[in-house]
Amino acid sequence: MARIGFVLKPDTSEAEPLLAELIAWMADEGHSAVVTREDGVCPQGAEIVSESTIGGLDLLVVLGGDGTMLRASRVVADTGTPVLGINLGQLGFLAGFAPAEARDALRDALAGRLRVEDRSRLAVTLLRPGGERFDRTALNDAVVHQGAMARIVHAMAWIDDLFVAEYRADGLIAATPTGSTAYNMAAGGPILIPGAAGMTLTPICAHSLTNRPLVVPAASIIRLELGGGARDVVLTVDGQWAVPFTHGDKVEITAAASPMRLYTGPKSYFDVMRDKLHWGLRGAR
């Protein structure tokens, strides 16, 4: 018997019928279902727990899009629980299976017939001058940017204590290979193939044409600080957690100790890129 968790997209109207179908099938197969209390649903036959106490899962099923996959990474990646994504969103870079494939994908995952891919994450630490500390992990990116007002961010960057540059830009993005096709790509940063041992550091609309994106070794430590006069700057992690970033604070970013384990769909990484980003000929060999 397997213990299978579920995380749902915020608008559960599309996810609930599929959830009920999968839970009924799992009951027939002798498996148990766990649903997070934060999703606000109480399906018959499922155990309801909070995100902070969920554990002991054989796998986690995401019914949603890439944003829900980011949430799932935050919930279970530290435990090594593999994640299976059923795409109910728009892009579907991470959620590799269609709703019609959900039952077969779950059956194949439980039988060990699906490939599991490790996706590296970032360990993000914000240090305040008074000793206050915030630690978060990111599957996609950590972004330093202006908050409500359209002002230039004056930031300085170091890599392994070596000074890199003083940036005047709309912000800075540190991204994983997985996150390199998100905000990083939109800002003109490089795409890293999943499995590459690196991260990117990309300025957003830099006020100097020579401030180019960097590819940084995964084991390195990126340190960011603000220049004098900066105000109303925010640090966001995976677009799901935000905190003010003020003068005197330091942000340190490096590879997280454990990756997110992701079940991959029938399409290769480049199949997905051609499909989602409209690269070249789909049938080329």
ABEGO torsion letter per residue (X at the ends): XBBBBBBBBABAAAAAAAAAAAAAAAAAAGBBBBBBAAAGBBBBGBBBBBAAABBGBABBBBBEBAAAAAAAAAAAAAAGBBBBBBBABAAGAABABBAAAAAAAAAAAAAGABBBBBBBBBBBBBBBAAGBBBBBBBAABBBBBBBABBBBBBBBBBBGGBBABBBBBAEBBBBBAAAAABAAAAAGBBBBBBGBBBBBBBBBGBABAABBBBBBBAABBBBBBBBBGBBGBBBBBGGABBBBBBBGBBBBBBBBABBBBBBBBABBAAAAAAAAAGBEBAABX
